Amino acid sequence: MEQVVGKVAFITGGASGLGLAMARSFTGAGMKVVIADIEDAALEAARVEFDDTNADVITMKVDVTDRQAMQKAAEDTIAAFGKVHVVCNNAGVALSGNIADMSYKDWDWVTRVNLDGVVNGMVTFINLIKSHGEGGHFVNTASMAGQVGMPGLSVYNTTKFAVVGMSEAMRQDLEPFGIGTSVLCPGFVATDIYTSERNRPDTLGGVEASGFDLAAQQDGDSDPERSEALQNALATMMPAEIIGDMVLHAIQKDEFYILSHTEFKEGVAARGQAISDSFDFWANYRREHNL
């Protein structure tokens, strides 16, 4: 989707962090943007920011886990802008802790936002994008935690691996309709996701429940190099604005993977090598056992 001027983007989790960075990059390229978010204060701050510009931006309070609310948001988007071309399923929450300590409420909170929220965004908007015949693009926010399993991130890993797999299938399914798909897999970025328990519903534990403190989880890590690398990554987080520009470029050039943090390249390669080695191991096993 090389030409984006005048095209309409809908961004969940759009009032802060990566979503707000996307909104800034998109409006800078001449796009119309709907910022959807669950936080009143963040939505108001975003509204004020864009009111002071010539950008075509509207804000909506939307809970991505509420399918009726998502449908209403889609209807309001069409009423305001006529069409939608780009959907960024970006809303997400994070939780850290040993998998043995994770409760059903922990699992339900994170999976409903990080996975169901992406599903809801896709199902809500796919036919609207197909209907106008002008093509479009989905951007699903995953994480490097969707590429490499990390201790202390079991619940988060589960949702982000699922988003990556879903996106790989979406890309193939939607290509015939002229609809592209990108999956965003950043490392540590300076956003508010590390305090996302502030939006945790009372029914799923509330703000007093476990949050994100991955550094504390690594204190007893038996691999000092890994622990040191994590501490360095947390201390030098990438500005969200860089990601916003990368996402815009991926939409325009139809790039699938958006892998922003090269410090994770070695870990991803090691995982791929381990998978490749396992194919060889089990092929030899079958030969040795005449299977």
C-alpha positions as CSV (number, residue, x, y, z in Angstrom):
1,M,0.0,0.0,0.0
2,E,2.5,2.5,-1.2
3,Q,0.1,5.4,-1.4
4,V,-1.2,6.2,2.1
5,V,-2.3,9.8,1.8
6,G,-6.0,10.0,2.8
7,K,-6.2,6.4,3.8
8,V,-7.8,5.6,7.2
9,A,-6.1,3.7,10.0
10,F,-7.7,2.3,13.2
11,I,-5.2,1.8,16.1
12,T,-6.0,-0.1,19.3
13,G,-4.0,0.9,22.3
14,G,-3.5,4.0,20.3
15,A,-3.4,6.7,23.0
16,S,0.1,5.9,24.3
17,G,3.3,4.0,23.6
18,L,3.6,2.2,20.3
19,G,0.0,3.0,19.2
20,L,0.5,6.8,19.7
21,A,3.8,6.6,17.9
22,M,2.0,4.9,15.0
23,A,-0.6,7.6,15.0
24,R,2.0,10.3,14.8
25,S,3.8,8.6,11.9
26,F,0.6,7.9,10.0
27,T,-0.7,11.4,10.3
28,G,2.7,12.7,9.3
29,A,2.2,10.7,6.1
30,G,-1.2,12.2,5.5
31,M,-3.4,9.4,6.8
32,K,-6.6,9.8,8.8
33,V,-6.4,8.0,12.1
34,V,-8.8,6.6,14.7
35,I,-7.2,6.3,18.1
36,A,-8.9,3.6,20.2
37,D,-7.9,3.1,23.8
38,I,-9.3,2.1,27.2
39,E,-7.7,4.9,29.2
40,D,-9.6,8.1,29.6
41,A,-6.6,10.3,30.5
42,A,-4.4,9.0,27.7
43,L,-7.3,9.5,25.2
44,E,-7.8,13.1,26.3
45,A,-4.0,13.8,26.1
46,A,-4.0,12.4,22.5
47,R,-7.0,14.4,21.6
48,V,-5.4,17.6,22.8
49,E,-2.2,16.8,21.0
50,F,-3.8,16.3,17.6
51,D,-6.3,19.1,18.1
52,D,-3.3,21.4,17.9
53,T,-2.4,20.1,14.4
54,N,-4.1,19.8,11.0
55,A,-4.3,16.0,11.3
56,D,-7.6,14.2,10.7
57,V,-7.8,12.3,14.0
58,I,-10.6,11.1,16.2
59,T,-10.4,9.3,19.6
60,M,-12.7,6.5,20.9
61,K,-12.8,4.7,24.2
62,V,-12.8,1.0,23.3
63,D,-12.2,-2.2,25.2
64,V,-10.7,-4.6,22.7
65,T,-12.0,-7.6,24.7
66,D,-15.6,-6.4,24.2
67,R,-16.8,-7.5,20.7
68,Q,-19.9,-5.3,20.7
69,A,-17.7,-2.3,21.6
70,M,-15.4,-3.1,18.7
71,Q,-18.3,-3.4,16.3
72,K,-19.6,0.0,17.5
73,A,-16.1,1.5,17.0
74,A,-16.0,0.2,13.5
75,E,-19.4,1.7,12.7
76,D,-18.3,5.0,14.2
77,T,-15.1,4.9,12.1
78,I,-17.1,4.4,8.9
79,A,-19.5,7.2,9.9
80,A,-16.6,9.6,10.5
81,F,-14.3,8.6,7.6
82,G,-16.3,6.5,5.2
83,K,-13.8,3.6,5.0
84,V,-11.0,1.9,6.9
85,H,-7.8,0.6,5.2
86,V,-5.3,-0.1,8.0
87,V,-6.0,-1.8,11.3
88,C,-3.3,-1.9,13.9
89,N,-4.2,-4.5,16.5
90,N,-1.8,-3.0,19.0
91,A,-3.5,-3.1,22.5
92,G,-1.6,-5.3,24.9
93,V,-0.7,-6.0,28.5
94,A,2.2,-7.7,30.2
95,L,2.7,-9.8,33.2
96,S,5.8,-11.5,34.6
97,G,6.3,-14.4,37.0
98,N,7.1,-18.1,37.2
99,I,4.5,-20.2,35.3
100,A,3.9,-22.2,38.5
101,D,2.6,-19.0,40.2
102,M,0.2,-17.9,37.4
103,S,-3.5,-18.1,38.2
104,Y,-6.4,-18.5,35.9
105,K,-7.1,-14.8,36.4
106,D,-3.5,-14.1,35.2
107,W,-4.0,-16.2,32.1
108,D,-7.5,-14.9,31.3
109,W,-6.5,-11.2,31.6
110,V,-3.5,-11.4,29.3
111,T,-5.0,-13.8,26.7
112,R,-8.2,-11.8,26.4
113,V,-6.3,-8.6,25.6
114,N,-3.2,-9.8,23.7
115,L,-4.8,-12.6,21.7
116,D,-8.6,-12.2,21.7
117,G,-8.1,-8.5,21.1
118,V,-6.2,-9.2,17.9
119,V,-8.8,-11.8,16.8
120,N,-11.6,-9.3,17.6
121,G,-9.9,-6.6,15.5
122,M,-9.4,-8.9,12.6
123,V,-13.0,-10.3,12.6
124,T,-14.5,-6.8,13.1
125,F,-12.7,-5.1,10.2
126,I,-11.8,-7.7,7.6
127,N,-15.1,-7.5,5.6
128,L,-15.2,-3.8,5.8
129,I,-11.7,-3.6,4.2
130,K,-12.7,-6.2,1.6
131,S,-15.9,-4.4,0.7
132,H,-14.4,-1.2,-0.7
133,G,-11.9,-3.1,-2.9
134,E,-9.1,-0.6,-2.3
135,G,-6.9,-3.0,-0.4
136,G,-5.6,-2.5,3.0
137,H,-3.2,-3.8,5.7
138,F,-3.3,-5.4,9.2
139,V,-0.5,-4.8,11.6
140,N,-0.6,-7.2,14.6
141,T,1.6,-6.2,17.5
142,A,3.4,-9.3,18.9
143,S,6.9,-9.1,20.5
144,M,10.3,-10.7,20.5
145,A,8.5,-12.8,23.2
146,G,6.6,-14.2,20.1
147,Q,9.9,-15.5,18.7
148,V,11.8,-16.7,21.7
149,G,10.6,-18.3,24.9
150,M,11.8,-16.3,27.9
151,P,11.8,-17.3,31.6
152,G,9.3,-15.4,33.6
153,L,7.1,-14.6,30.6
154,S,5.1,-17.7,30.2
155,V,1.7,-16.1,29.8
156,Y,3.0,-13.2,27.6
157,N,5.0,-15.7,25.5
158,T,1.9,-17.8,24.9
159,T,-0.1,-14.9,23.5
160,K,2.6,-13.4,21.4
161,F,3.6,-16.7,19.8
162,A,-0.1,-17.1,18.9
163,V,-0.2,-13.7,17.3
164,V,2.9,-14.5,15.2
165,G,1.3,-17.7,14.0
166,M,-2.0,-16.1,13.3
167,S,-0.3,-13.3,11.4
168,E,1.7,-15.8,9.2
169,A,-1.6,-17.5,8.2
170,M,-3.4,-14.2,7.7
171,R,-0.8,-13.0,5.3
172,Q,-1.4,-15.9,3.0
173,D,-5.2,-15.9,3.4
174,L,-5.7,-12.2,2.8
175,E,-3.1,-11.6,0.0
176,P,-5.6,-12.5,-2.7
177,F,-7.9,-9.6,-1.6
178,G,-5.0,-7.1,-1.8
179,I,-4.8,-7.0,2.0
180,G,-1.3,-7.1,3.5
181,T,-0.3,-8.3,7.0
182,S,2.6,-7.3,9.1
183,V,3.6,-8.6,12.5
184,L,5.5,-6.3,14.8
185,C,8.0,-8.0,17.1
186,P,9.8,-5.4,19.1
187,G,12.2,-5.9,22.1
188,F,12.1,-3.5,24.9
189,V,10.5,-0.1,24.0
190,A,9.9,2.8,26.3
191,T,6.1,2.5,26.7
192,D,3.6,2.1,29.6
193,I,3.1,-1.6,29.0
194,Y,5.4,-2.3,32.0
195,T,2.7,-0.9,34.3
196,S,-0.3,-2.3,32.4
197,E,-1.8,-3.8,35.6
198,R,-3.2,-0.2,36.1
199,N,-5.9,-1.3,33.6
200,R,-6.5,-4.8,34.9
201,P,-10.2,-5.4,35.6
202,D,-11.2,-6.0,39.2
203,T,-12.9,-9.3,38.1
204,L,-9.4,-10.5,36.9
205,G,-7.4,-9.4,39.9
206,G,-7.4,-5.6,39.7
207,V,-4.5,-3.2,40.0
208,E,-3.2,-4.9,43.2
209,A,-2.5,-8.2,41.3
210,S,0.8,-9.3,39.8
211,G,2.3,-6.9,37.3
212,F,5.5,-6.8,35.2
213,D,8.9,-6.9,36.9
214,L,11.0,-9.1,34.7
215,A,14.3,-7.9,36.1
216,A,13.2,-9.2,39.5
217,Q,12.3,-12.6,37.9
218,Q,15.9,-12.9,36.6
219,D,17.7,-12.3,39.9
220,G,18.1,-16.0,40.4
221,D,18.9,-16.7,36.8
222,S,21.6,-19.4,36.5
223,D,22.9,-17.7,33.3
224,P,24.7,-14.5,34.4
225,E,25.3,-13.4,30.7
226,R,21.6,-13.7,30.0
227,S,20.7,-11.7,33.1
228,E,23.2,-9.0,32.3
229,A,21.9,-8.7,28.7
230,L,18.4,-8.3,30.1
231,Q,19.4,-5.6,32.5
232,N,21.2,-3.7,29.7
233,A,18.1,-4.1,27.4
234,L,15.8,-2.7,30.1
235,A,18.2,0.2,30.7
236,T,18.5,1.2,27.1
237,M,14.9,0.9,25.7
238,M,14.2,2.1,22.2
239,P,12.0,5.2,21.8
240,A,8.5,4.3,20.5
241,E,8.8,6.9,17.7
242,I,11.3,4.7,15.9
243,I,8.8,1.9,15.8
244,G,6.0,4.1,14.5
245,D,8.1,5.0,11.4
246,M,9.1,1.4,10.9
247,V,5.4,0.3,11.0
248,L,4.5,2.9,8.4
249,H,7.3,1.7,6.1
250,A,6.2,-1.9,6.5
251,I,2.7,-1.0,5.4
252,Q,3.9,0.9,2.4
253,K,6.4,-1.8,1.3
254,D,4.3,-4.8,2.5
255,E,7.0,-6.1,4.8
256,F,5.8,-8.9,7.0
257,Y,8.2,-9.1,9.9
258,I,9.0,-5.9,11.7
259,L,12.0,-7.0,13.8
260,S,13.3,-3.8,15.4
261,H,15.8,-5.0,18.0
262,T,18.9,-6.7,16.5
263,E,20.2,-7.7,19.9
264,F,17.7,-10.6,19.8
265,K,18.9,-11.9,16.4
266,E,21.3,-14.4,17.9
267,G,18.6,-15.8,20.2
268,V,16.1,-16.2,17.4
269,A,18.8,-17.9,15.2
270,A,19.7,-20.2,18.1
271,R,16.0,-21.3,18.4
272,G,15.9,-21.9,14.7
273,Q,19.0,-24.0,14.8
274,A,17.7,-26.0,17.7
275,I,14.6,-26.8,15.6
276,S,16.7,-27.7,12.6
277,D,18.9,-30.0,14.8
278,S,15.8,-31.7,16.2
279,F,14.7,-32.7,12.7
280,D,18.1,-34.3,12.1
281,F,18.0,-36.0,15.5
282,W,14.6,-37.6,15.0
283,A,15.4,-38.6,11.4
284,N,18.4,-40.4,12.7
285,Y,16.3,-42.0,15.5
286,R,13.9,-43.3,12.9
287,R,16.7,-44.8,10.8
288,E,18.3,-46.4,13.8
289,H,15.0,-48.0,14.9
290,N,13.8,-48.8,11.4
291,L,10.8,-46.6,11.8
